[in-house]
Amino acid sequence: QVQLVESGGGLVQAGGSLRLSCAASGTIFSIYVMGWYRQAPGKQRELVADITSDGSPNYADSVKARCTISRDNAKNTVYLQMNSLKPEDTAVYYCNERGIYRNDWGQGTQVTVSS
């Protein structure tokens, strides 16, 4: 059974940084696209960034200049480094593992950015 466990969320002031981590277990981590999504209250879940099995990243325009996604296949972990955080980045951030026959989610970690 796949488990995706996020960590690293919290409360930060605007302009600050956070590094989110997602540890995967029960999966062949290295073959899947890993992604970070977020959902703010009253809004739909949206893609923040994802990264292919060979390490090619993709970012939402809203975070492109401020975030870096990376993965460590040896540790079955994907990271999201977020800098210059804004209040509008406040949301629950979810880790996602995606393949042809797979689409699994973590439980989410709250990120709150105060102004």
Buried (B, 14 or more C-beta within 10 A) or exposed (E): EBEBBBBBBEEBEEEBEBBBBBBBEEBBBBEBBBBBBBBBEEEEBEBBBBBBBEEEBBBBEBBEEBBBBBBEBEEBBBBBBBBEBBEEBBBBBBBBBBEEEBEBBBEBBEBBBEE
